Amino acid sequence: MPGPLFTFAAYLGTVVGPPPNGWVGGVICVLAIFLPSFLLLIGALPFWDTLRRRPGVQSALRGINAAVVGLLLAALYTPVWTSAILGPADFAIGVLAFLLLALWTVPPWVVVIFGAAAATVTANFAT
């Protein structure tokens, strides 16, 4: 499953009280979550090359990209930064983890293990 909302939809479809529930309800809910985006993709795909050449659409896409970057930064700051970066050591771990991912293309699972180990070590030194 590609994300928590899709997984949650499948879960709700499975445990919902009135029938159809169980695996049939889970499948129905997953299809209901995926279907609108697939229909939009199928509907727009034949016209995509023509649309993306128009200056107005290009401007709109640049604006959408900028808005997405802003939303991702806001989502990074509010739950992640404010609850995880509590001091200089946490900041250093975060920067090093980012550099491991971005510059040295270390596999994400290695970076997660590194981050957990580094946070444990710094927490032990703080106490």
Buried (B, 14 or more C-beta within 10 A) or exposed (E): EEEEEBEEBBBEBBEBEEEEBEEEBBBBBBEEBEEEEEEEEEEEEEEEEEEEEEEEEEEEEEEEEEEEEEEEEEEEEEEEBEEEBEEEBBEEBBEBBEEBBEEEEBEEEEBEEBBEEBBEEBEEEEE
